[in-house]
Amino acid sequence: MGPVMINEEILLIGAEQVPYFRNQEFSNIMLENEQLMKELAFAEEGSRAVFITGSGTAVMEASIMNLFSKSDLVLIINGGCFGQRFCEICDIHEIPYKQIYLSYGDTLTAEMLSQYDPCDFSGLLVNLHETTTGVLYPLDILHAFCNKNPQMYFVVDAVSAFIADEINMSKSGIDVLLTSSQKALAIPPGVGIVIMNKRSTDHFYSNTIKRKSLYLDIREALINGERGQTPFTPAVSIMLQLNKRLRQLSYDGIETEREKIKKLASDFRNRIQNYPFKITWENLSNSMTPITSYNGVSGNTLYNILKDEYDIYICPNGGDLKDKQVRIGHIGNLTIKDNDTLFKAFDSLLTRGLL
Ligand SMILES: *Cc1c(COP(=O)(O)O)cnc(C)c1O
């Protein structure tokens, strides 16, 4: 799900000429972006953040291949496409792993983890919000498991959870937090962000892992980032848009934005009860709601009708959930009025006998 609706002020930055960036003015913006990202993630003293041109998957791959090698063993929580993506990354980079495989909609329990306790994994990889289903895994349970096994690096893909759901790196002992520009940050796609606590920053710097990519080398990104630069041309306009957005978030408070998203989600979740849909799964992220028709209306068909006949974009699913569900996003520049518009369209579809 995403890209999402972007506010006017930020869109306008994208329409401007792209400035030269190997200078102090741009470095200052990058340094501020790093500082604000760390603050919004509640990262401890000594943490760092780097920006990589690419989508969220680029930072998933960059962080894993720079943290682990053949001699490690990591544990992956796999409850959908994004958990599976971590497995693929480990396959490609020959990083041994075990997985806790969850069926769609299942959430993670302390028992599932405790079977490995104590363990000798060197990392725990989780997509905090598994966007395939909307399920949000319990951070407290994951944190408790990491606490008991402190040798593990706790890597959290929060691409779709950041801002929408409460995340505090320090409180939850997160070593590496991943996000990207096009979800709740609500700017155009093209930038992935890695936020690292002190311990993992030291590990990335230490260069103990064989260098396997020029472009996705986090150590190089860290070294260049010290002076507010990147090894390669950054997505300059997106970094300027990010700066505006982070300043807005920092000024308003990240909690304010989260409350806004949460309110939209609960408004939608209350009102959908009056329509022939069920909310597909439980334990959901605030960022979106997966719904399934009681009357067998295909999710993909619903997506197409809303797009073609009502100019409304919801998020279809791929794979084996293609017909079973659609996802309604609550992140980005949306208001309750947008929920009104969607329910008006549902009313119309009901009248037409299409729901
Ligand atoms: C969107 C998303 C990603 C990144 O996907 P890209 O298409 O590479 O941007 C990664 N993890 C999760 C959980 C996501 O929702």
The ligand as a Gaussian input file, in Angstrom:
#p B3LYP/6-31G(d) Opt

LIG

0 1
 C        6.082000      -1.296000       1.619000
 C        6.871000      -2.188000       2.484000
 C        8.226000      -2.467000       2.239000
 C        8.990000      -1.893000       1.095000
 O        8.480000      -2.207000      -0.141000
 P        9.067000      -1.427000      -1.391000
 O        8.133000      -1.794000      -2.487000
 O       10.439000      -1.924000      -1.606000
 O        9.048000       0.009000      -1.021000
 C        8.925000      -3.243000       3.131000
 N        8.329000      -3.776000       4.202000
 C        7.036000      -3.546000       4.479000
 C        6.452000      -4.140000       5.708000
 C        6.259000      -2.747000       3.626000
 O        4.975000      -2.512000       3.892000

